[in-house]
């Protein structure tokens, strides 16, 4: 999981291709890797040929702690987001203020 952790910290997200590569190289199920990361609240993205990033979770981000839909669009760059914590993900205002 070190590889995936490093990629997530570097990029702020993981792609399906990265998960598939990790699963293949480690002889484990892609679905298992995807489920574990999803349970941890880590976003998984599809990279389109034009370099456009599309989330598998909808148009708006969800809070990684409570699961509430935020007002942050998936397409918004991480550097421009409010309530985003590097290495953790997008939080709603309430969860961010609790931290």
C-alpha positions as CSV (number, residue, x, y, z in Angstrom):
1,X,0.0,0.0,0.0
2,X,3.1,2.3,0.3
3,X,3.0,2.9,-3.5
4,X,-0.6,4.0,-3.4
5,X,-0.1,6.1,-0.3
6,X,2.9,7.9,-2.0
7,X,0.9,8.4,-5.2
8,X,-2.1,9.8,-3.3
9,X,0.1,12.2,-1.3
10,X,1.8,13.3,-4.5
11,X,-1.3,13.8,-6.6
12,X,-4.1,14.3,-4.1
13,X,-6.1,11.5,-5.8
14,X,-5.6,8.0,-7.3
15,X,-6.6,6.8,-10.8
16,X,-8.2,3.5,-11.7
17,X,-5.2,2.6,-13.8
18,X,-2.9,3.1,-10.8
19,X,-5.1,0.8,-8.7
20,X,-5.3,-1.9,-11.5
21,X,-1.5,-1.8,-11.8
22,X,-1.0,-2.1,-8.0
23,X,-3.5,-5.0,-7.8
24,X,-1.8,-6.8,-10.7
25,X,1.7,-6.3,-9.4
26,X,0.7,-7.6,-6.0
27,X,-1.5,-10.5,-7.0
28,X,-4.6,-9.1,-5.3
29,X,-8.1,-8.3,-6.5
30,X,-8.7,-4.8,-8.0
31,X,-12.1,-4.8,-6.4
32,X,-10.6,-5.4,-3.0
33,X,-8.1,-2.5,-3.4
34,X,-10.9,-0.3,-4.6
35,X,-13.1,-1.2,-1.7
36,X,-10.4,-0.6,0.9
37,X,-9.5,2.8,-0.5
38,X,-13.2,3.8,-0.8
39,X,-13.8,2.8,2.8
40,X,-10.9,5.1,3.7
41,X,-12.6,7.9,1.8
42,X,-9.9,8.1,-0.9
43,X,-11.2,9.4,-4.2
44,X,-10.6,7.3,-7.3
45,X,-10.6,9.1,-10.7
46,X,-10.8,8.2,-14.3
47,X,-8.3,10.1,-16.5
48,X,-9.8,11.0,-19.9
49,X,-7.6,11.1,-23.0
50,X,-7.6,14.9,-23.2
51,X,-6.2,15.1,-19.7
52,X,-9.5,16.0,-18.2
53,X,-10.1,14.4,-14.7
54,X,-13.5,13.0,-13.9
55,X,-14.5,11.8,-10.4
56,X,-16.4,8.5,-10.0
57,X,-18.4,10.1,-7.2
58,X,-20.4,12.8,-8.9
59,X,-20.2,16.5,-9.7
60,X,-19.5,17.7,-6.2
61,X,-17.0,16.4,-3.7
62,X,-18.2,14.6,-0.6
63,X,-16.7,15.2,2.9
64,X,-14.2,12.4,3.6
65,X,-15.3,12.3,7.2
66,X,-19.1,12.5,7.3
67,X,-19.9,11.8,3.6
68,X,-22.0,15.0,3.2
69,X,-22.0,16.6,-0.2
70,X,-19.9,19.8,-0.2
71,X,-20.2,22.9,-2.4
72,X,-16.8,22.1,-4.0
73,X,-17.0,21.0,-7.6
74,X,-14.9,17.9,-8.5
75,X,-13.2,19.9,-11.2
76,X,-11.9,22.6,-8.8
77,X,-8.2,22.4,-8.4
78,X,-7.0,21.3,-5.0
79,X,-4.9,24.5,-4.5
80,X,-8.0,26.6,-4.9
81,X,-10.3,24.7,-2.5
82,X,-11.6,25.7,0.9
83,X,-11.5,23.0,3.6
84,X,-9.2,20.7,1.7
85,X,-6.5,18.9,3.8
86,X,-3.5,17.5,1.9
87,X,-3.2,13.7,2.5
88,X,-6.8,13.5,3.9
89,X,-9.1,15.0,1.2
90,X,-12.0,17.3,1.0
91,X,-13.9,18.2,4.2
92,X,-17.2,20.0,4.7
93,X,-17.1,23.3,6.6
94,X,-18.4,21.7,9.8
95,X,-15.9,18.8,9.9
96,X,-13.0,21.2,9.0
97,X,-13.9,23.5,11.9
98,X,-14.1,20.5,14.3
99,X,-10.5,19.7,13.4
